[in-house]
Amino acid sequence: MEFETLFKALGESTRIRIIRLLAHKPMYVCELEATLRMSQPRISQHLKILKHAGIVDDAKEGQRSVYSLNQNLLNASLSSFMSFLEEPLENVTDFQTEYDRICCLAEDPGIRTCKSL
């Protein structure tokens, strides 16, 4: 999973509320509507984003869907993100340019001035 997709989905307070409610129990949209006092279209839009990120699953029960938290994906994604943060920067290919720049900071007179203020 891309971290950007995960954190974009988590980057809105209503979606955090939905995730927390689904961590308590699987719910129908009508239950989320009543609990959050929001319209069905708003709830559905948030669920669509959460589903796209893989954070939420749905299961059809007749004409309706019951939504649940995909705890396994969420745990794996957060664990993967922590591993990403713990990896030494010089080993992260996408950050080689930034790593090279960090290595030169001590020689930059502007940085020395900034740090001495």
Summary of the structure (lengths in Angstrom):
residues: 117
radius of gyration: 20.8
end to end distance: 42.2
largest distance: 68.4
contacts: 286
relative contact order: 0.12
helix: 70%
strand: 12%
